[in-house]
């Protein structure tokens, strides 16, 4: 949950209300965003 909160600036209280499936979906979005932000320059 911390990675979702850090990337999207959401408070943990918002994440506690989500279903596990939603958390896993947002987790994959957070990983994609992290990789996009930190990709090596061409």
Secondary structure by P-SEA (a helix, b strand, c coil): caaaaaaccccaaaaaaccaaaaaaaaaaaaaaaaaaccccc
